[in-house]
C-alpha cells in the first residue's frame, strides 16, 4: 500500500481508520471461526489417536506442514517465520489436547 501524505481532515482520518479497523475486525472474527473449526477436527483426531494408541505427535507430518505453510506464506507475501511460529503455537496446543485425550482413555 502506498500512502501519500495528502492533507485530509481529522474527520476523514477517523473515517478511514474506522473503515480499516472494521475490515480487521471482520478478518479477526473469521480467523476465530476458522480456528474453532480446525480444533473441532483435531479433537476428533485426538480421540481417534487415543482410541487406537497412536502417539499424539507426528513429527514428520508437522515438518511437512511447516514446510508447506512457509511456502504458502512466501507466495502470499507473509513473513514465513511468523507463519511458522503461528503454526508451532497451534501444533503445541493440538498435541496438548491429544495428550489429554490419551490420559482420559487410560
KAVEN-V51811 format. One record per residue. N is the residue number from 0. RES is the residue in one letter. BURIAL is # if it has 9 or more other C-alpha atoms within 8 Angstrom, else .. D_FIRST is the distance of its C-alpha to the first C-alpha in whole Angstrom. Layout:
BEGIN
n:N res:RES burial:BURIAL d_first:D_FIRST
n:N res:RES burial:BURIAL d_first:D_FIRST
END
This chain:
BEGIN
n:0 res:X burial:. d_first:0
n:1 res:X burial:. d_first:4
n:2 res:X burial:. d_first:6
n:3 res:X burial:. d_first:10
n:4 res:X burial:. d_first:13
n:5 res:X burial:. d_first:15
n:6 res:X burial:. d_first:18
n:7 res:X burial:. d_first:18
n:8 res:X burial:. d_first:20
n:9 res:X burial:. d_first:21
n:10 res:X burial:. d_first:21
n:11 res:X burial:. d_first:18
n:12 res:X burial:# d_first:16
n:13 res:X burial:. d_first:18
n:14 res:X burial:. d_first:18
n:15 res:X burial:. d_first:14
n:16 res:X burial:. d_first:14
n:17 res:X burial:. d_first:17
n:18 res:X burial:. d_first:15
n:19 res:X burial:. d_first:13
n:20 res:X burial:. d_first:16
n:21 res:X burial:. d_first:18
n:22 res:X burial:. d_first:15
n:23 res:X burial:. d_first:15
n:24 res:X burial:. d_first:19
n:25 res:X burial:. d_first:20
n:26 res:X burial:. d_first:18
n:27 res:X burial:. d_first:20
n:28 res:X burial:. d_first:23
n:29 res:X burial:. d_first:23
n:30 res:X burial:. d_first:23
n:31 res:X burial:. d_first:26
n:32 res:X burial:. d_first:27
n:33 res:X burial:. d_first:26
n:34 res:X burial:. d_first:28
n:35 res:X burial:. d_first:31
n:36 res:X burial:. d_first:32
n:37 res:X burial:. d_first:31
n:38 res:X burial:# d_first:34
n:39 res:X burial:. d_first:36
n:40 res:X burial:. d_first:36
n:41 res:X burial:# d_first:37
n:42 res:X burial:# d_first:39
n:43 res:X burial:. d_first:41
n:44 res:X burial:# d_first:41
n:45 res:X burial:# d_first:42
n:46 res:X burial:# d_first:45
n:47 res:X burial:. d_first:46
n:48 res:X burial:# d_first:46
n:49 res:X burial:# d_first:48
n:50 res:X burial:# d_first:50
n:51 res:X burial:. d_first:51
n:52 res:X burial:. d_first:51
n:53 res:X burial:. d_first:47
n:54 res:X burial:. d_first:46
n:55 res:X burial:# d_first:43
n:56 res:X burial:. d_first:40
n:57 res:X burial:. d_first:40
n:58 res:X burial:. d_first:38
n:59 res:X burial:. d_first:38
n:60 res:X burial:. d_first:36
n:61 res:X burial:# d_first:34
n:62 res:X burial:. d_first:33
n:63 res:X burial:. d_first:32
n:64 res:X burial:. d_first:30
n:65 res:X burial:# d_first:28
n:66 res:X burial:. d_first:28
n:67 res:X burial:. d_first:27
n:68 res:X burial:# d_first:24
n:69 res:X burial:# d_first:23
n:70 res:X burial:# d_first:23
n:71 res:X burial:. d_first:21
n:72 res:X burial:# d_first:18
n:73 res:X burial:# d_first:18
n:74 res:X burial:. d_first:17
n:75 res:X burial:. d_first:15
n:76 res:X burial:. d_first:13
n:77 res:X burial:# d_first:14
n:78 res:X burial:. d_first:17
n:79 res:X burial:# d_first:20
n:80 res:X burial:. d_first:22
n:81 res:X burial:. d_first:20
n:82 res:X burial:# d_first:21
n:83 res:X burial:# d_first:25
n:84 res:X burial:. d_first:25
n:85 res:X burial:. d_first:24
n:86 res:X burial:# d_first:27
n:87 res:X burial:. d_first:29
n:88 res:X burial:. d_first:29
n:89 res:X burial:. d_first:30
n:90 res:X burial:# d_first:32
n:91 res:X burial:. d_first:34
n:92 res:X burial:. d_first:34
n:93 res:X burial:# d_first:36
n:94 res:X burial:# d_first:38
n:95 res:X burial:. d_first:39
n:96 res:X burial:# d_first:40
n:97 res:X burial:# d_first:42
n:98 res:X burial:# d_first:44
n:99 res:X burial:. d_first:45
n:100 res:X burial:# d_first:46
n:101 res:X burial:# d_first:48
n:102 res:X burial:. d_first:50
n:103 res:X burial:. d_first:50
n:104 res:X burial:. d_first:52
n:105 res:X burial:. d_first:54
END
